[in-house]
Amino acid sequence: MEMWTKLQNFAALCVLLVAFYRPAIGESAFPLNVAGDEEYILNDNYDVQAVNHDGQCVCRIDAPAPGLCSDNSQFQELKYLSHKVGNLSKIVNEMISGQFIQRFARMKQKFEEMQSTAGFIIHGYDLRNMRDEIDLLSNLMEAIAHNDTDAERVEDLHAQVQNLSTYIDSVKLLYSNEDSLKKELADLDSRLGSCKEQYAFHVTESSQSDLVPDFFHGAHNISVPVNCGKEKLSSISEPWTHRWMGTAAANNYGAWFKDPLPAPGSENKIYYVSNPTNQKSLYEYANYKDFISNRRRLVHTLTHAYGGTGFAVYNNSFYYSSYNSQVINRYDLTTKKTLARRTLTNAGKQNTYPYSVNQFTDIDLEVDEVGMWAVYSTAENQGAIVITQLDPVTLALKRTWNTDTSRLKKSVGNAFFICGVMYATSSHNTRDNNVFYAFDTNTSTEEYVSIPMSIKYQLMSQLSYNYREKVLFGYDYGHMISYPLKFASQPGAGSEIPVAD
């Protein structure tokens, strides 16, 4: 009877394991191949199947009555099958120590940040992702406990999952008070209106629509641009987290941005891309509120699939490199048409010369006060960074710089431009990171610098400067973040650097 109980438990656990693990580790990790119908036939009386039915694993076991087993000539084969089922504990433990532990650790880190990090923003979208993840963890814990795995370890993990569940419920309770908070805000808004009338303080409707949280603009007034040639980057503040995409592996990498030179009426639009490998979707939101709540989004379907995370939005156009190609594209966000294409001859592709994060980041397109830039590498420059200034309308190549061949692009975490100066980071996954290298295209000179920069979630796949907001946009392990920047006067500064119109 013990063997039959194990077989029944095996069938139940199969369904849960597939539902939990298939998105993360693929079908090949399962003891039975459920990509199609896999059948073990012992004879006409013994039949064990794992069937893929509408994307769900269904384990079916057909065998004679338990009392007949000892007299059956195929009993040894059934014992062999029982042995395979007995090894299920080992399989489950291996899976626990792999993907399950990683997902659990990441959830635990998320809650610790929510509790301790100043400026951390939590939205309903985040809560739903966390609640779904905890439900999966809880269900798997129950299934594993039924199959006699390491009881002490399972109990410890189960207790921690329960703690997380209790905490998220308390956060959810606070979040559910949103209606009462809205009433309080409405009351405050009414009182503010009275103050405006009393002191003749008027704010136009158009200027109200431009307001977004203070942290988005950093410590600077949006109307005061950086004085290129007179000021330079002096420090990078701790990042602010605006939105989390959840723990799904497909959302680990991506990019997000605002247009630093927006068309009238598009000043508040936000754009993002996730899972940026051989895809065609660009997501647009009308404003910050829609973006953080993930509602009313517009999906642009591009003509050509993109690769990497080196995208840019500039002057109402989306710029990207085609997947597995040296071709860069300009897509108009209003007409929804590709208006220009250009080949970066000899540029690396398909992870030949990516940043250290890989992910097909061979070509990185950047924008700053001076104009548009492409960062890539070539065999001729021995894998070191090559910089080309582009015409943002035609994508024509205006001028190219080859940087020192002792600094390979693969050793750089990411790069961004400010006032014609390219800044490079030392890593994509070290929490205590820094900007270590700067190449000034205005003077064709380089220098080694040291500007501390925190990679909060330790998987940075995008860094882009927005000179209108005066912040860095970053995509860090599924988190859309921004870094407020500080600038200081340059010692011995010369004349101002011409900026783009």
RAMOPE-V551081 format. One record per residue. N is the residue number from 1. SS is DSSP state (helix for helix, strand for strand, loop for the rest). Layout:
BEGIN
((N,SS) (N,SS))
END
This chain:
BEGIN
((1,loop) (2,helix) (3,helix) (4,helix) (5,helix) (6,helix) (7,helix) (8,helix) (9,helix) (10,helix) (11,helix) (12,helix) (13,helix) (14,helix) (15,helix) (16,helix) (17,helix) (18,helix) (19,helix) (20,helix) (21,helix) (22,helix) (23,helix) (24,helix) (25,helix) (26,loop) (27,helix) (28,helix) (29,helix) (30,loop) (31,loop) (32,loop) (33,loop) (34,loop) (35,loop) (36,loop) (37,loop) (38,strand) (39,strand) (40,strand) (41,strand) (42,loop) (43,loop) (44,loop) (45,loop) (46,loop) (47,strand) (48,strand) (49,strand) (50,strand) (51,strand) (52,strand) (53,strand) (54,loop) (55,loop) (56,strand) (57,strand) (58,strand) (59,strand) (60,strand) (61,strand) (62,strand) (63,loop) (64,loop) (65,loop) (66,helix) (67,helix) (68,helix) (69,helix) (70,helix) (71,helix) (72,loop) (73,loop) (74,loop) (75,helix) (76,helix) (77,helix) (78,helix) (79,helix) (80,helix) (81,helix) (82,helix) (83,helix) (84,helix) (85,helix) (86,helix) (87,loop) (88,helix) (89,helix) (90,helix) (91,helix) (92,helix) (93,helix) (94,helix) (95,helix) (96,helix) (97,helix) (98,helix) (99,helix) (100,helix) (101,helix) (102,helix) (103,helix) (104,helix) (105,helix) (106,helix) (107,helix) (108,helix) (109,helix) (110,helix) (111,helix) (112,helix) (113,helix) (114,helix) (115,helix) (116,helix) (117,loop) (118,loop) (119,loop) (120,loop) (121,loop) (122,loop) (123,loop) (124,helix) (125,helix) (126,helix) (127,helix) (128,helix) (129,helix) (130,helix) (131,helix) (132,helix) (133,helix) (134,helix) (135,helix) (136,helix) (137,helix) (138,helix) (139,helix) (140,helix) (141,helix) (142,helix) (143,helix) (144,helix) (145,helix) (146,loop) (147,loop) (148,loop) (149,loop) (150,loop) (151,helix) (152,helix) (153,helix) (154,helix) (155,helix) (156,helix) (157,helix) (158,helix) (159,helix) (160,helix) (161,helix) (162,helix) (163,helix) (164,helix) (165,helix) (166,helix) (167,helix) (168,helix) (169,helix) (170,helix) (171,helix) (172,helix) (173,helix) (174,helix) (175,helix) (176,loop) (177,loop) (178,helix) (179,helix) (180,helix) (181,helix) (182,helix) (183,helix) (184,helix) (185,helix) (186,helix) (187,helix) (188,helix) (189,helix) (190,helix) (191,helix) (192,helix) (193,helix) (194,helix) (195,helix) (196,helix) (197,helix) (198,helix) (199,loop) (200,loop) (201,loop) (202,loop) (203,loop) (204,loop) (205,helix) (206,helix) (207,helix) (208,helix) (209,helix) (210,loop) (211,loop) (212,loop) (213,loop) (214,helix) (215,helix) (216,helix) (217,helix) (218,loop) (219,loop) (220,loop) (221,loop) (222,loop) (223,loop) (224,loop) (225,loop) (226,loop) (227,loop) (228,strand) (229,loop) (230,loop) (231,strand) (232,strand) (233,strand) (234,strand) (235,strand) (236,strand) (237,strand) (238,strand) (239,strand) (240,strand) (241,strand) (242,strand) (243,strand) (244,strand) (245,loop) (246,loop) (247,loop) (248,loop) (249,helix) (250,helix) (251,helix) (252,loop) (253,loop) (254,strand) (255,strand) (256,strand) (257,strand) (258,loop) (259,loop) (260,loop) (261,loop) (262,loop) (263,loop) (264,loop) (265,loop) (266,loop) (267,loop) (268,loop) (269,loop) (270,strand) (271,strand) (272,strand) (273,strand) (274,strand) (275,loop) (276,loop) (277,strand) (278,strand) (279,strand) (280,strand) (281,strand) (282,strand) (283,strand) (284,strand) (285,strand) (286,loop) (287,loop) (288,helix) (289,helix) (290,helix) (291,helix) (292,helix) (293,helix) (294,loop) (295,loop) (296,loop) (297,loop) (298,strand) (299,strand) (300,strand) (301,strand) (302,strand) (303,strand) (304,strand) (305,strand) (306,strand) (307,strand) (308,loop) (309,loop) (310,loop) (311,loop) (312,strand) (313,strand) (314,strand) (315,loop) (316,loop) (317,strand) (318,strand) (319,strand) (320,strand) (321,strand) (322,strand) (323,loop) (324,loop) (325,loop) (326,loop) (327,strand) (328,strand) (329,strand) (330,strand) (331,strand) (332,strand) (333,loop) (334,loop) (335,loop) (336,loop) (337,strand) (338,strand) (339,strand) (340,strand) (341,strand) (342,strand) (343,strand) (344,loop) (345,loop) (346,loop) (347,strand) (348,loop) (349,loop) (350,loop) (351,loop) (352,loop) (353,loop) (354,loop) (355,loop) (356,loop) (357,loop) (358,loop) (359,loop) (360,loop) (361,loop) (362,loop) (363,loop) (364,strand) (365,strand) (366,strand) (367,strand) (368,loop) (369,loop) (370,loop) (371,loop) (372,strand) (373,strand) (374,strand) (375,strand) (376,strand) (377,strand) (378,strand) (379,loop) (380,loop) (381,loop) (382,loop) (383,loop) (384,strand) (385,strand) (386,strand) (387,strand) (388,strand) (389,strand) (390,strand) (391,loop) (392,loop) (393,loop) (394,loop) (395,loop) (396,loop) (397,strand) (398,strand) (399,strand) (400,strand) (401,strand) (402,strand) (403,loop) (404,loop) (405,loop) (406,loop) (407,loop) (408,strand) (409,helix) (410,helix) (411,helix) (412,loop) (413,loop) (414,loop) (415,strand) (416,strand) (417,strand) (418,strand) (419,loop) (420,loop) (421,strand) (422,strand) (423,strand) (424,strand) (425,strand) (426,loop) (427,loop) (428,loop) (429,loop) (430,loop) (431,loop) (432,strand) (433,strand) (434,strand) (435,strand) (436,strand) (437,strand) (438,strand) (439,strand) (440,strand) (441,loop) (442,loop) (443,loop) (444,loop) (445,strand) (446,strand) (447,strand) (448,strand) (449,strand) (450,strand) (451,strand) (452,strand) (453,strand) (454,strand) (455,loop) (456,loop) (457,loop) (458,loop) (459,loop) (460,strand) (461,strand) (462,strand) (463,strand) (464,strand) (465,strand) (466,strand) (467,loop) (468,loop) (469,loop) (470,loop) (471,strand) (472,strand) (473,strand) (474,strand) (475,strand) (476,strand) (477,loop) (478,loop) (479,strand) (480,strand) (481,strand) (482,strand) (483,strand) (484,strand) (485,strand) (486,strand) (487,strand) (488,strand) (489,strand) (490,loop) (491,loop) (492,loop) (493,loop) (494,loop) (495,loop) (496,loop) (497,loop) (498,loop) (499,loop) (500,loop) (501,loop))
END
